[in-house]
Amino acid sequence: MTSRSPTPPGHAVAPRALSADVESFYHLAHGEHTGKACQGTACFAARHFNPARWAEASAQDPRVYCLGECFAAPAKGQTHPRPPVQVFSRHGIVLGRVAAGGARSLAAYVQQGGYAALAAALQDPPEKILAAVDASGLRGRGGAGYPTGRTRRAVAAQPAGQKYVVANADEGDAGAYIDRYLMEDDPHALIESMILAGYAVGASQGYIYVRLEYPLAGTVLQAALAEARAAGWLGPRVGGKNFSFELEVYTGHGSYVCGEETSLLRSIEGKRPEVMARPPYPTERGLFGRPTLLNNVETLVNVPWIVTHGGAAYAEMGCGKSRGTKALSLNSLFHRPGLYEVEFGVTVRHIVEEIGGGLRGGGRLKGVIIGGPIIGVIPPHLIDTPLGFEELAAIGAGVGHGGVVAFDEHTSIPALVEHVFSFGAYESCGKCTPCRGGSGRIEEIFTNALGGDATRADFQECRDLVAALKLTSLCGHGTGLARFAESILRHYPTEIEPCFK
Ligand SMILES: Cc1cc2nc3c(=O)[nH]c(=O)nc-3n(C[C@H](O)[C@H](O)[C@H](O)COP(=O)(O)O)c2cc1C
């Protein structure tokens, strides 16, 4: 499902049909995920104590890694009522409207102050938005934590001409369902944010790359785009000003690696979405070779608040170099799974014990992953670490996307390693050798180890492959797998080493 909006003159058009070669890259065809057992990490954590159930789920082909139903894991299809949503920060910047029941229609959004930030911004030069985002200290919420103001300035500084803004709504990190509910329950917030981004950097065309596994988000966004267009917020002369902007939904094809920026842009172009080396960065040569601002959904939806209240008010919240708030999605092993907005600086313990209410059924925490499977695991003795980019990186973990997946005492760490490397191998784009071949080899060794058939030489081979992944991968998929493995070796050696005789 790719909607077509009028493409502004001079802009390239995303092809509707894929060539056979490109199609062969993707795992899922449209609708194929429906009714399938989810094989994501939150569902692993919820099924692991029943090996037969997990084996049945993991035998499915094509595989489905995360349906955004982690609050009700183990999940099969998108049939659950939405999870609880609460704001634990001074301001409900990202989840405020979602927590209040959502604002799907234009009327509901406008009634809650929607499009006021855009209307006000259009009275001023784009520099005012750029300066507010700089002052806010906002950093990318898609995983890398790059300063958003810097990315915007880099695109704005490119010579005037065709430029694009792209919302990364691929949300493939198993355990995360933040962007899903932002799009389903507050679609105009993303649309307003995209128009603001276009105005700030001088782009007149935008794409929202929505993952295939979120069909409702796509449908809701299409309806909201039609309303926004009818109200004059899209098209020529946005809000009656000398600025035109068009926005289109592009539906992904079920590939995790397409969340990586260069892969995502190639996917929209209809090319085989293998990761590309950088530089050049998308800010310089992005979509169709043109300067492109690519941001995560949550990153984008912070900006209307920043424009209205000023960057300094935003920067008042947070810790260290992590300013503002972060939305978190908690998995079903918590007593209170759901979506929560917190200020940076709260401790992981606060998230686990106070917000999540500890583990369901009195389970004991064995570890927690924040931000997807390809990131470091936080063991119980480190949960007093504050939520912050540098603070979590210092213990080998990360903020990632903000999906919080807890594991209880029944989780087998070698089985978790097998699961993560199985995911890594399945979703590798295949461009780098250690990622293409090495991740599958580590999965195989751990399968053997779980069957009691792995040697010390196999263990050394795993270590060598992890070192190669870390050193030579072109993108965060390979380096993230290495980071995950290193954290396991550091924190759970007594569970890993006895598996190798
Ligand atoms: C394998 C891989 C998968 C990724 N998946 C996503 C994703 O689903 N959503 C996202 O916003 N960023 C994802 N990223 C990060 C993007 O490459 C990029 O850094 C981000 O979208 C930039 O936006 P931000 O600065 O607003 O975070 C992924 C990166 C890698 C390496």
The ligand as a Tripos MOL2 file, in Angstrom:
@<TRIPOS>MOLECULE
LIG
   31    33     1     0     0
SMALL
NO_CHARGES

@<TRIPOS>ATOM
      1 C1         19.9020   -2.2280   11.7520 C.3       1 LIG1
      2 C2         19.3450   -0.8860   12.1080 C.ar      1 LIG1
      3 C3         17.9850   -0.7290   12.2650 C.ar      1 LIG1
      4 C4         17.4550    0.5160   12.5750 C.ar      1 LIG1
      5 N1         16.1060    0.6330   12.7410 N.ar      1 LIG1
      6 C5         15.5740    1.8420   13.0220 C.ar      1 LIG1
      7 C6         14.1660    1.9920   13.1720 C.ar      1 LIG1
      8 O1         13.4040    1.0270   13.0640 O.2       1 LIG1
      9 N2         13.6850    3.2280   13.4420 N.ar      1 LIG1
     10 C7         14.5200    4.3340   13.5750 C.ar      1 LIG1
     11 O2         14.0330    5.4370   13.7870 O.2       1 LIG1
     12 N3         15.8480    4.2070   13.4570 N.ar      1 LIG1
     13 C8         16.3890    3.0090   13.1760 C.ar      1 LIG1
     14 N4         17.7400    2.8930   13.0140 N.ar      1 LIG1
     15 C9         18.5690    4.1210   13.1250 C.3       1 LIG1
     16 C10        18.5990    4.8700   11.7890 C.3       1 LIG1
     17 O3         19.6560    4.3580   10.9830 O.3       1 LIG1
     18 C11        18.8470    6.3680   11.9770 C.3       1 LIG1
     19 O4         19.9660    6.5550   12.8190 O.3       1 LIG1
     20 C12        17.6700    7.0970   12.6050 C.3       1 LIG1
     21 O5         16.4470    6.8030   11.9630 O.3       1 LIG1
     22 C13        17.9250    8.6030   12.5130 C.3       1 LIG1
     23 O6         16.8780    9.3190   13.1110 O.3       1 LIG1
     24 P1         17.0400   10.0010   14.5290 P.3       1 LIG1
     25 O7         18.2860   10.8610   14.4640 O.co2     1 LIG1
     26 O8         15.8140   10.7970   14.6800 O.co2     1 LIG1
     27 O9         17.1700    8.9080   15.5270 O.co2     1 LIG1
     28 C14        18.3100    1.6420   12.7200 C.ar      1 LIG1
     29 C15        19.6900    1.4830   12.5710 C.ar      1 LIG1
     30 C16        20.2070    0.2320   12.2880 C.ar      1 LIG1
     31 C17        21.6850    0.0940   12.1480 C.3       1 LIG1
@<TRIPOS>BOND
     1     1     2 1
     2     2     3 ar
     3     2    30 ar
     4     3     4 ar
     5     4     5 ar
     6     4    28 ar
     7     5     6 ar
     8     6     7 ar
     9     6    13 1
    10     7     8 2
    11     7     9 ar
    12     9    10 ar
    13    10    11 2
    14    10    12 ar
    15    12    13 ar
    16    13    14 ar
    17    14    15 1
    18    14    28 ar
    19    15    16 1
    20    16    17 1
    21    16    18 1
    22    18    19 1
    23    18    20 1
    24    20    21 1
    25    20    22 1
    26    22    23 1
    27    23    24 1
    28    24    25 2
    29    24    26 1
    30    24    27 1
    31    28    29 ar
    32    29    30 ar
    33    30    31 1
@<TRIPOS>SUBSTRUCTURE
     1 LIG1         1 GROUP 0 **** ****
